[in-house]
Amino acid sequence: MQHREPEDFRYGTPEDAQDDLGLELVDDVAQHRPARRSAPVKKWMLVAGAALVVVIGIIALVLALMPPDVAGDVKSASDVTEQTVQVDGGGQAVLRLSDSKDAGSLTLSDLPGAPEGQTYQVWVEATGGGSATSLEVLDPKDTKATAGFKSLKDIGAVQVTTEPEGGSTEPGDNVVLDIDLPR
């Protein structure tokens, strides 16, 4: 029968085993390769991502600040009513109203050019002949325009006047179109 030494003493003396204790750990580590690191995020990817966020933010801001297309909403409403009238001096106007949208629009077309130094201005007059509010001042060369308005119950009439270039704060006496809204 052969005599075997306990495994703790395979290096010879117990002191030899203690001296070799760290070498086994080094051998184990040397045999295992470190896990491969993922590639770091490239700076250009971060810049591109930031630029994309900025572009999306600008688009959202522009869309939020754009006025709604009231005239387009009225024209496509299922309950729209239309009234076409001739403008004094030439051209025509189409008044569209929609109760479901509580809005209306006035579309002007084929207007003669405004007199020298003047322009056309579109107004809404408050119910009961109250004050007038400017909807749009046309460029003097414009022969067509569309203006939308909301809150039909507060509006009694729509007017178009000729005013000095740049427009006026109140409608003048030269009214080329005056349409009372039906009640």
C-alpha positions as CSV (number, residue, x, y, z in Angstrom):
1,M,0.0,0.0,0.0
2,Q,1.3,3.3,-1.0
3,H,1.3,6.1,1.4
4,R,-0.3,9.3,0.1
5,E,0.3,12.6,1.5
6,P,-2.7,14.9,2.1
7,E,-3.3,17.3,-0.6
8,D,-2.4,20.3,1.5
9,F,1.2,19.0,1.4
10,R,1.5,18.3,-2.3
11,Y,4.2,20.9,-2.6
12,G,6.4,19.4,-0.1
13,T,6.4,21.1,3.1
14,P,3.6,23.2,4.6
15,E,5.7,26.3,4.1
16,D,6.0,25.6,0.4
17,A,2.2,25.5,0.1
18,Q,1.8,28.8,1.8
19,D,4.4,30.4,-0.5
20,D,2.6,29.1,-3.6
21,L,-0.9,30.2,-2.6
22,G,-0.9,33.4,-4.7
23,L,0.4,31.8,-7.8
24,E,-2.7,29.6,-8.3
25,L,-4.8,32.7,-8.3
26,V,-2.6,34.4,-10.9
27,D,-2.7,31.2,-13.1
28,D,-6.6,31.2,-12.9
29,V,-6.8,34.9,-13.8
30,A,-4.3,34.5,-16.7
31,Q,-6.4,31.7,-18.2
32,H,-9.6,33.7,-18.2
33,R,-9.8,36.5,-20.8
34,P,-11.5,39.7,-19.6
35,A,-15.0,40.4,-21.0
36,R,-14.9,42.6,-24.1
37,R,-16.0,46.2,-23.4
38,S,-18.7,47.7,-25.6
39,A,-17.5,50.5,-27.8
40,P,-17.9,53.9,-26.2
41,V,-20.7,56.1,-27.6
42,K,-19.2,58.3,-30.3
43,K,-19.4,62.1,-29.8
44,W,-21.0,62.5,-33.2
45,M,-23.9,60.3,-32.1
46,L,-24.5,62.5,-29.1
47,V,-24.4,65.6,-31.2
48,A,-26.7,64.1,-33.8
49,G,-29.2,63.1,-31.0
50,A,-29.1,66.6,-29.4
51,A,-29.6,68.2,-32.8
52,L,-32.6,65.9,-33.5
53,V,-34.2,66.9,-30.2
54,V,-33.7,70.6,-31.0
55,V,-35.2,70.3,-34.4
56,I,-38.3,68.4,-33.0
57,G,-38.6,71.1,-30.4
58,I,-38.5,73.9,-32.9
59,I,-41.1,72.2,-35.1
60,A,-43.4,71.7,-32.2
61,L,-43.0,75.3,-31.1
62,V,-43.8,76.6,-34.7
63,L,-46.9,74.4,-34.9
64,A,-48.0,75.6,-31.5
65,L,-47.6,79.2,-32.4
66,M,-49.2,79.0,-35.8
67,P,-52.7,80.4,-35.9
68,P,-55.4,77.9,-36.5
69,D,-56.9,77.7,-40.0
70,V,-60.4,78.9,-39.0
71,A,-61.4,79.5,-42.7
72,G,-60.3,76.0,-43.6
73,D,-62.2,74.5,-40.7
74,V,-65.4,76.4,-41.7
75,K,-65.1,75.5,-45.3
76,S,-64.9,71.7,-44.5
77,A,-67.6,71.8,-41.8
78,S,-70.6,69.6,-42.5
79,D,-73.1,72.4,-41.6
80,V,-71.4,75.2,-43.6
81,T,-73.7,77.7,-45.3
82,E,-72.5,80.0,-48.1
83,Q,-73.7,83.4,-49.3
84,T,-72.1,85.0,-52.4
85,V,-72.3,88.8,-52.9
86,Q,-70.8,91.3,-55.3
87,V,-68.3,93.8,-53.9
88,D,-68.9,97.5,-54.8
89,G,-66.4,98.5,-57.5
90,G,-65.8,94.9,-58.6
91,G,-65.1,91.4,-57.4
92,Q,-67.1,89.1,-55.2
93,A,-67.2,87.8,-51.6
94,V,-68.2,84.5,-50.3
95,L,-69.4,84.4,-46.7
96,R,-69.3,81.0,-45.0
97,L,-70.7,80.2,-41.6
98,S,-70.7,77.1,-39.5
99,D,-72.7,76.9,-36.2
100,S,-70.9,73.7,-35.2
101,K,-67.5,75.4,-35.5
102,D,-69.0,78.7,-34.1
103,A,-66.9,80.4,-36.8
104,G,-67.1,81.9,-40.2
105,S,-64.9,83.1,-43.1
106,L,-65.0,85.7,-45.8
107,T,-63.3,85.0,-49.1
108,L,-62.7,87.9,-51.5
109,S,-61.8,87.4,-55.1
110,D,-61.3,89.4,-58.3
111,L,-61.1,92.7,-56.4
112,P,-59.9,95.6,-58.5
113,G,-56.6,97.0,-57.3
114,A,-57.0,99.3,-54.3
115,P,-56.8,103.1,-55.1
116,E,-53.4,104.6,-55.0
117,G,-52.1,105.0,-51.4
118,Q,-54.9,102.8,-50.1
119,T,-55.6,99.1,-49.3
120,Y,-58.6,96.9,-48.5
121,Q,-59.2,96.0,-44.9
122,V,-61.6,93.3,-43.5
123,W,-63.6,94.0,-40.3
124,V,-66.1,92.2,-38.1
125,E,-68.7,94.4,-36.4
126,A,-70.0,93.5,-33.0
127,T,-73.6,92.4,-32.6
128,G,-76.0,95.4,-32.3
129,G,-73.8,97.8,-34.3
130,G,-71.0,97.9,-31.7
131,S,-67.3,98.4,-32.3
132,A,-65.5,96.9,-35.2
133,T,-62.4,94.7,-35.1
134,S,-59.9,94.4,-37.9
135,L,-59.5,90.9,-39.3
136,E,-57.0,91.6,-42.0
137,V,-55.2,94.4,-43.9
138,L,-54.6,93.3,-47.5
139,D,-51.5,94.2,-49.4
140,P,-52.5,97.0,-51.8
141,K,-51.7,94.7,-54.8
142,D,-53.9,91.8,-53.5
143,T,-57.0,91.0,-55.4
144,K,-58.0,88.1,-53.2
145,A,-57.9,87.1,-49.6
146,T,-59.6,84.9,-47.0
147,A,-60.1,85.8,-43.4
148,G,-61.6,83.6,-40.7
149,F,-63.4,84.6,-37.5
150,K,-64.9,83.0,-34.4
151,S,-67.7,83.5,-32.0
152,L,-70.7,84.0,-34.3
153,K,-73.1,85.2,-31.6
154,D,-70.9,88.2,-30.9
155,I,-70.6,89.3,-34.6
156,G,-73.3,91.2,-36.3
157,A,-71.7,92.0,-39.7
158,V,-68.6,91.6,-41.8
159,Q,-67.3,94.7,-43.7
160,V,-64.6,95.5,-46.2
161,T,-63.4,99.1,-46.5
162,T,-60.6,100.9,-48.3
163,E,-58.2,102.4,-45.9
164,P,-54.8,104.2,-46.1
165,E,-51.9,101.8,-46.8
166,G,-51.0,100.0,-43.6
167,G,-54.7,100.0,-42.4
168,S,-56.6,101.9,-39.8
169,T,-57.7,101.3,-36.2
170,E,-61.3,101.9,-37.1
171,P,-63.2,101.4,-40.3
172,G,-63.5,104.5,-42.5
173,D,-66.5,105.7,-44.5
174,N,-65.5,104.0,-47.8
175,V,-67.3,100.7,-47.3
176,V,-67.2,98.4,-50.3
177,L,-68.9,95.4,-48.7
178,D,-71.2,95.1,-45.7
179,I,-72.9,91.8,-45.0
180,D,-75.1,91.3,-41.9
181,L,-74.8,87.8,-40.4
182,P,-78.1,85.9,-40.3
183,R,-79.6,85.5,-36.9
